[in-house]
Amino acid sequence: MPDVVSAVFADSFYFLARLNRDDAAHEQAVRLGTQEWRPLVTTGWVLTEGGDTMSSPVNRLAFLRLFEALQSSPDAKIIPATAELFDRGVQLYAERPDKEWSLTDCISFVVMTDGRTDHGRFDWRPSLRASRI
């Protein structure tokens, strides 16, 4: 049985930095995705935010390729955008008026708190990787 590996939560900041060569964090994002490989967990809400940001015709194809790579990778998990996660995110958003967290951030915190990433106890048994994201 393979060793258990902790997954890392990927937010839209990571994906946008990964896709944009001019982003100040691009090199770090690429390094995290290759040299320091760990399986990724993200949400449909994060991907919606990323797709919204990349909606211009010049960027749309890059986002679609990323999305297809995530969907087909055995090393990526997309937590679906459900009404339950939305409601829990809104609850956290309402409970923290002292923060400038976006609603998507709050939903991400809920997922991390649920233990689905290295911030919690999401365990991953790596498979043979056919491709990298």
VMD Tcl script that draws the C-alpha trace (Angstrom):
set ca {
  {0.00 0.00 0.00}
  {1.39 3.45 -0.93}
  {2.25 5.97 1.75}
  {-0.45 8.45 2.66}
  {0.23 11.95 1.36}
  {-1.46 15.14 2.53}
  {-3.14 17.08 -0.23}
  {-2.79 20.82 -0.56}
  {-5.70 23.18 -1.11}
  {-5.39 25.16 -4.35}
  {-7.17 28.49 -4.50}
  {-7.71 30.82 -7.44}
  {-4.54 32.76 -6.55}
  {-2.51 29.58 -7.21}
  {-4.27 28.75 -10.48}
  {-4.08 32.32 -11.81}
  {-0.39 32.57 -10.91}
  {0.22 29.22 -12.57}
  {-1.47 30.33 -15.80}
  {-0.04 33.87 -16.02}
  {3.68 34.02 -16.84}
  {3.69 37.72 -15.89}
  {2.31 37.08 -12.40}
  {4.81 37.78 -9.62}
  {4.03 34.36 -8.10}
  {4.19 32.41 -11.41}
  {7.55 30.71 -10.80}
  {6.60 29.73 -7.27}
  {3.27 28.31 -8.45}
  {4.96 26.28 -11.19}
  {7.54 24.98 -8.70}
  {4.82 23.98 -6.24}
  {3.01 22.12 -9.01}
  {6.04 20.23 -10.26}
  {9.10 20.01 -8.01}
  {7.20 20.00 -4.74}
  {4.38 17.82 -6.05}
  {1.43 17.10 -3.80}
  {-2.09 16.20 -4.79}
  {-4.47 19.14 -5.10}
  {-7.90 19.77 -3.67}
  {-9.99 22.69 -4.86}
  {-13.67 23.55 -5.12}
  {-16.14 24.33 -7.84}
  {-16.41 27.75 -6.21}
  {-12.67 28.41 -6.64}
  {-12.86 27.28 -10.25}
  {-15.84 29.57 -10.84}
  {-13.80 32.47 -9.49}
  {-10.87 31.49 -11.72}
  {-13.07 31.09 -14.78}
  {-14.67 34.47 -14.13}
  {-11.24 36.09 -13.92}
  {-10.08 34.32 -17.10}
  {-13.24 35.05 -19.10}
  {-11.67 37.28 -21.74}
  {-11.30 35.56 -25.13}
  {-7.50 35.66 -24.90}
  {-7.51 33.77 -21.56}
  {-10.52 31.50 -21.88}
  {-8.72 28.60 -23.57}
  {-6.00 28.53 -20.89}
  {-8.65 28.21 -18.18}
  {-10.50 25.48 -20.09}
  {-7.27 23.50 -20.49}
  {-6.58 23.83 -16.77}
  {-10.11 22.68 -15.94}
  {-9.83 19.66 -18.26}
  {-6.45 18.75 -16.73}
  {-7.91 18.94 -13.22}
  {-10.92 16.83 -14.17}
  {-8.80 14.12 -15.77}
  {-6.01 14.01 -13.18}
  {-6.02 11.25 -10.57}
  {-4.04 13.70 -8.42}
  {-6.69 16.42 -8.24}
  {-10.01 16.48 -6.46}
  {-12.67 19.08 -7.16}
  {-15.12 19.41 -4.28}
  {-18.47 20.17 -5.97}
  {-20.12 23.56 -5.51}
  {-23.09 22.52 -3.40}
  {-25.83 24.51 -1.70}
  {-24.66 23.11 1.64}
  {-21.10 24.43 1.17}
  {-22.47 27.75 0.00}
  {-24.67 28.07 3.09}
  {-21.80 27.17 5.41}
  {-19.55 29.67 3.63}
  {-22.17 32.41 4.02}
  {-22.43 31.55 7.72}
  {-18.66 31.98 8.19}
  {-18.75 35.14 6.07}
  {-21.45 36.56 8.39}
  {-19.61 35.49 11.53}
  {-16.39 37.32 10.57}
  {-17.30 40.94 9.73}
  {-13.82 41.94 10.95}
  {-12.19 40.17 7.96}
  {-11.96 41.07 4.29}
  {-12.41 37.45 3.24}
  {-14.37 36.89 0.06}
  {-17.29 34.48 0.09}
  {-15.18 32.06 -1.98}
  {-12.44 32.30 0.66}
  {-14.96 31.45 3.38}
  {-16.19 28.42 1.45}
  {-12.55 27.34 1.01}
  {-11.96 27.69 4.76}
  {-14.99 25.47 5.39}
  {-13.52 22.79 3.10}
  {-10.12 23.04 4.81}
  {-11.74 22.89 8.24}
  {-13.61 19.76 7.16}
  {-10.17 18.17 6.92}
  {-9.98 17.73 3.20}
  {-6.50 19.27 2.81}
  {-3.17 19.45 4.58}
  {-4.68 22.13 6.77}
  {-6.83 19.33 8.09}
  {-6.53 15.60 7.61}
  {-7.32 14.89 3.98}
  {-5.36 11.72 3.21}
  {-4.38 10.80 -0.30}
  {-2.97 7.54 -1.55}
  {-1.06 8.54 -4.66}
  {-1.63 6.70 -7.88}
  {0.70 6.48 -10.81}
  {0.44 9.91 -12.34}
  {-0.32 9.93 -16.05}
  {-0.06 13.69 -16.24}
  {0.62 16.71 -14.13}
  {-1.53 19.76 -13.89}
}
mol new
graphics top color blue
foreach p $ca { graphics top sphere $p radius 0.5 }
foreach p [lrange $ca 0 end-1] q [lrange $ca 1 end] { graphics top cylinder $p $q radius 0.2 }
display resetview
